[in-house]
Amino acid sequence: MKLLRTIANLGYGSRRDVTALIREGRVTDAQGDILYADDEPRHDDVRVDGEPLDPPAGLLLMLHKPVGTTCSTKDRGRLVHDLLPPRFARRSPQLSTIGRLDRDTSGLLLMTDDGALLHRIISPKSRLPKVYEATLAQPLCGDEGAIFASGTLMLESEKTPLLPAELEVLSPVRARLTLHEGRYHQVRRMFAAVGNHVDTLHRSRIGGLALDGLAEGAWRALGPEDRERLFS
């Protein structure tokens, strides 16, 4: 792909903007030699203002979502996209969240511009485990684990029962819950179904991926080994 199109698709600006960058000599190779609009260099050999290009199309990243941010691009208030470089919002193909965490939930969020990968991850066939830590308004009764593992729990307005889920009790009011599907506000609705309320909720793992010390609000691009771990 021509350099001009490559840089524009990564959100650095319109083609006119990127043409201006190139004419001003701000686009170079790793050795500092000026590149031109029709050049076709290796992606990792390109620099804009001395900095490497953003990851190419096919990007998969993890983000440590803070409470108070939303995954929608249309809601008011702070968005998860605000935690990324502004030009990421202008990438083509578009960078989208893989599923959602609600505004009051923190933790691991995946984003990609790869439509096939997105659908593979969210497909019911994948059954990727998702692990959540919940702090509850009331102490656990003791039968929640059996109810959640039964595969018979029906949520309000649902037509099919939930898949079995695993509950680990961390304290009288804290629990770790592993799901194998992703329904709307599922964790909160599950605890509501047994007469409790979730005060705080954090997703710590998807498949074989965990935050691994990634600071709240921070993100990182995922490489081939991370993708293997996701599906392991």
ZARODREN-679048 format. One record per residue (C-alpha): residue in three letters; x, y negated, z; residue number from 1. Coordinates in steps of 0.5 Angstrom, whole numbers. Layout:
<rs>
[r 'ALA' [X Y Z] NUM]
...
</rs>
This chain:
<rs>
[r 'MET' [0 0 0] 1]
[r 'LYS' [2 -7 -2] 2]
[r 'LEU' [5 -11 4] 3]
[r 'LEU' [0 -16 4] 4]
[r 'ARG' [-6 -12 4] 5]
[r 'THR' [-2 -8 10] 6]
[r 'ILE' [-1 -14 14] 7]
[r 'ALA' [-8 -17 13] 8]
[r 'ASN' [-12 -10 14] 9]
[r 'LEU' [-8 -10 21] 10]
[r 'GLY' [-12 -17 23] 11]
[r 'TYR' [-6 -22 22] 12]
[r 'GLY' [-10 -26 18] 13]
[r 'SER' [-14 -27 12] 14]
[r 'ARG' [-10 -25 5] 15]
[r 'ARG' [-9 -33 5] 16]
[r 'ASP' [-6 -33 12] 17]
[r 'VAL' [-2 -27 11] 18]
[r 'THR' [1 -30 4] 19]
[r 'ALA' [3 -36 8] 20]
[r 'LEU' [6 -32 13] 21]
[r 'ILE' [10 -29 8] 22]
[r 'ARG' [12 -35 4] 23]
[r 'GLU' [14 -38 10] 24]
[r 'GLY' [19 -32 11] 25]
[r 'ARG' [16 -30 17] 26]
[r 'VAL' [16 -23 15] 27]
[r 'THR' [22 -19 15] 28]
[r 'ASP' [25 -12 15] 29]
[r 'ALA' [28 -9 21] 30]
[r 'GLN' [35 -12 19] 31]
[r 'GLY' [32 -19 18] 32]
[r 'ASP' [32 -19 10] 33]
[r 'ILE' [25 -23 8] 34]
[r 'LEU' [20 -19 5] 35]
[r 'TYR' [15 -21 -1] 36]
[r 'ALA' [8 -19 -2] 37]
[r 'ASP' [8 -14 -7] 38]
[r 'ASP' [14 -10 -3] 39]
[r 'GLU' [12 -3 0] 40]
[r 'PRO' [17 -2 6] 41]
[r 'ARG' [16 3 11] 42]
[r 'HIS' [11 1 16] 43]
[r 'ASP' [16 2 22] 44]
[r 'ASP' [21 -3 18] 45]
[r 'VAL' [17 -9 18] 46]
[r 'ARG' [17 -15 23] 47]
[r 'VAL' [13 -21 23] 48]
[r 'ASP' [16 -26 27] 49]
[r 'GLY' [21 -21 29] 50]
[r 'GLU' [16 -17 32] 51]
[r 'PRO' [14 -10 30] 52]
[r 'LEU' [8 -9 26] 53]
[r 'ASP' [2 -6 30] 54]
[r 'PRO' [0 1 30] 55]
[r 'PRO' [-2 3 23] 56]
[r 'ALA' [-9 6 21] 57]
[r 'GLY' [-11 12 25] 58]
[r 'LEU' [-10 9 31] 59]
[r 'LEU' [-12 12 38] 60]
[r 'LEU' [-11 8 44] 61]
[r 'MET' [-12 9 52] 62]
[r 'LEU' [-15 3 56] 63]
[r 'HIS' [-15 3 63] 64]
[r 'LYS' [-22 -1 64] 65]
[r 'PRO' [-23 -5 70] 66]
[r 'VAL' [-30 -6 73] 67]
[r 'GLY' [-34 -12 70] 68]
[r 'THR' [-32 -11 63] 69]
[r 'THR' [-37 -8 57] 70]
[r 'CYS' [-36 -4 51] 71]
[r 'SER' [-41 -7 47] 72]
[r 'THR' [-38 -12 42] 73]
[r 'LYS' [-45 -16 43] 74]
[r 'ASP' [-46 -17 50] 75]
[r 'ARG' [-44 -23 54] 76]
[r 'GLY' [-38 -24 59] 77]
[r 'ARG' [-32 -20 58] 78]
[r 'LEU' [-31 -15 53] 79]
[r 'VAL' [-26 -9 53] 80]
[r 'HIS' [-24 -12 46] 81]
[r 'ASP' [-21 -18 50] 82]
[r 'LEU' [-16 -14 54] 83]
[r 'LEU' [-13 -12 47] 84]
[r 'PRO' [-9 -17 42] 85]
[r 'PRO' [-14 -22 39] 86]
[r 'ARG' [-12 -19 32] 87]
[r 'PHE' [-14 -12 34] 88]
[r 'ALA' [-22 -14 33] 89]
[r 'ARG' [-20 -16 26] 90]
[r 'ARG' [-17 -9 24] 91]
[r 'SER' [-20 -6 18] 92]
[r 'PRO' [-22 0 19] 93]
[r 'GLN' [-25 -3 25] 94]
[r 'LEU' [-23 -1 32] 95]
[r 'SER' [-29 2 36] 96]
[r 'THR' [-29 5 43] 97]
[r 'ILE' [-30 13 43] 98]
[r 'GLY' [-37 13 48] 99]
[r 'ARG' [-38 8 53] 100]
[r 'LEU' [-37 6 60] 101]
[r 'ASP' [-42 2 63] 102]
[r 'ARG' [-40 -5 66] 103]
[r 'ASP' [-40 -2 73] 104]
[r 'THR' [-35 4 72] 105]
[r 'SER' [-28 3 71] 106]
[r 'GLY' [-22 8 68] 107]
[r 'LEU' [-20 12 62] 108]
[r 'LEU' [-23 9 56] 109]
[r 'LEU' [-21 12 49] 110]
[r 'MET' [-21 7 42] 111]
[r 'THR' [-20 9 35] 112]
[r 'ASP' [-21 7 28] 113]
[r 'ASP' [-21 14 25] 114]
[r 'GLY' [-28 16 24] 115]
[r 'ALA' [-27 23 24] 116]
[r 'LEU' [-23 23 30] 117]
[r 'LEU' [-28 19 34] 118]
[r 'HIS' [-34 24 32] 119]
[r 'ARG' [-29 30 33] 120]
[r 'ILE' [-28 28 40] 121]
[r 'ILE' [-36 26 42] 122]
[r 'SER' [-38 32 38] 123]
[r 'PRO' [-43 36 43] 124]
[r 'LYS' [-39 42 40] 125]
[r 'SER' [-32 39 43] 126]
[r 'ARG' [-35 40 50] 127]
[r 'LEU' [-28 36 52] 128]
[r 'PRO' [-28 36 60] 129]
[r 'LYS' [-29 29 63] 130]
[r 'VAL' [-27 28 70] 131]
[r 'TYR' [-30 22 75] 132]
[r 'GLU' [-29 20 82] 133]
[r 'ALA' [-36 17 85] 134]
[r 'THR' [-37 14 92] 135]
[r 'LEU' [-44 15 94] 136]
[r 'ALA' [-49 11 98] 137]
[r 'GLN' [-51 17 103] 138]
[r 'PRO' [-47 23 105] 139]
[r 'LEU' [-47 29 101] 140]
[r 'CYS' [-52 34 103] 141]
[r 'GLY' [-48 40 101] 142]
[r 'ASP' [-53 43 96] 143]
[r 'GLU' [-51 38 90] 144]
[r 'GLY' [-45 43 87] 145]
[r 'ALA' [-50 49 86] 146]
[r 'ILE' [-55 44 83] 147]
[r 'PHE' [-50 41 78] 148]
[r 'ALA' [-47 48 76] 149]
[r 'SER' [-54 51 75] 150]
[r 'GLY' [-55 49 68] 151]
[r 'THR' [-62 48 70] 152]
[r 'LEU' [-62 40 72] 153]
[r 'MET' [-67 36 68] 154]
[r 'LEU' [-66 29 68] 155]
[r 'GLU' [-72 24 67] 156]
[r 'SER' [-74 23 60] 157]
[r 'GLU' [-69 28 58] 158]
[r 'LYS' [-72 34 54] 159]
[r 'THR' [-66 39 55] 160]
[r 'PRO' [-63 41 62] 161]
[r 'LEU' [-56 39 63] 162]
[r 'LEU' [-50 43 62] 163]
[r 'PRO' [-47 46 68] 164]
[r 'ALA' [-42 41 71] 165]
[r 'GLU' [-37 42 77] 166]
[r 'LEU' [-37 38 83] 167]
[r 'GLU' [-31 38 88] 168]
[r 'VAL' [-32 34 95] 169]
[r 'LEU' [-27 30 97] 170]
[r 'SER' [-30 27 103] 171]
[r 'PRO' [-38 26 106] 172]
[r 'VAL' [-39 20 101] 173]
[r 'ARG' [-34 22 96] 174]
[r 'ALA' [-34 27 90] 175]
[r 'ARG' [-30 29 84] 176]
[r 'LEU' [-35 31 78] 177]
[r 'THR' [-33 34 72] 178]
[r 'LEU' [-38 34 66] 179]
[r 'HIS' [-38 37 59] 180]
[r 'GLU' [-42 33 55] 181]
[r 'GLY' [-44 25 55] 182]
[r 'ARG' [-51 23 56] 183]
[r 'TYR' [-53 16 58] 184]
[r 'HIS' [-51 14 65] 185]
[r 'GLN' [-50 21 66] 186]
[r 'VAL' [-46 21 73] 187]
[r 'ARG' [-51 16 76] 188]
[r 'ARG' [-57 19 74] 189]
[r 'MET' [-55 26 76] 190]
[r 'PHE' [-54 24 83] 191]
[r 'ALA' [-60 20 83] 192]
[r 'ALA' [-64 26 81] 193]
[r 'VAL' [-61 29 88] 194]
[r 'GLY' [-63 23 92] 195]
[r 'ASN' [-57 19 92] 196]
[r 'HIS' [-54 13 89] 197]
[r 'VAL' [-47 12 86] 198]
[r 'ASP' [-44 6 89] 199]
[r 'THR' [-37 6 85] 200]
[r 'LEU' [-35 10 79] 201]
[r 'HIS' [-28 12 76] 202]
[r 'ARG' [-27 16 70] 203]
[r 'SER' [-20 19 71] 204]
[r 'ARG' [-19 24 65] 205]
[r 'ILE' [-22 26 58] 206]
[r 'GLY' [-19 33 56] 207]
[r 'GLY' [-12 34 58] 208]
[r 'LEU' [-11 26 58] 209]
[r 'ALA' [-10 22 65] 210]
[r 'LEU' [-9 15 66] 211]
[r 'ASP' [-2 17 69] 212]
[r 'GLY' [0 10 72] 213]
[r 'LEU' [-3 6 67] 214]
[r 'ALA' [-5 -1 70] 215]
[r 'GLU' [-12 -3 71] 216]
[r 'GLY' [-13 -7 64] 217]
[r 'ALA' [-7 -4 61] 218]
[r 'TRP' [-7 0 54] 219]
[r 'ARG' [-2 4 50] 220]
[r 'ALA' [-2 7 43] 221]
[r 'LEU' [-3 15 44] 222]
[r 'GLY' [2 19 40] 223]
[r 'PRO' [2 26 37] 224]
[r 'GLU' [3 29 43] 225]
[r 'ASP' [-2 26 47] 226]
[r 'ARG' [-7 28 42] 227]
[r 'GLU' [-5 35 43] 228]
[r 'ARG' [-6 34 50] 229]
[r 'LEU' [-13 31 49] 230]
[r 'PHE' [-15 38 46] 231]
[r 'SER' [-11 42 50] 232]
</rs>
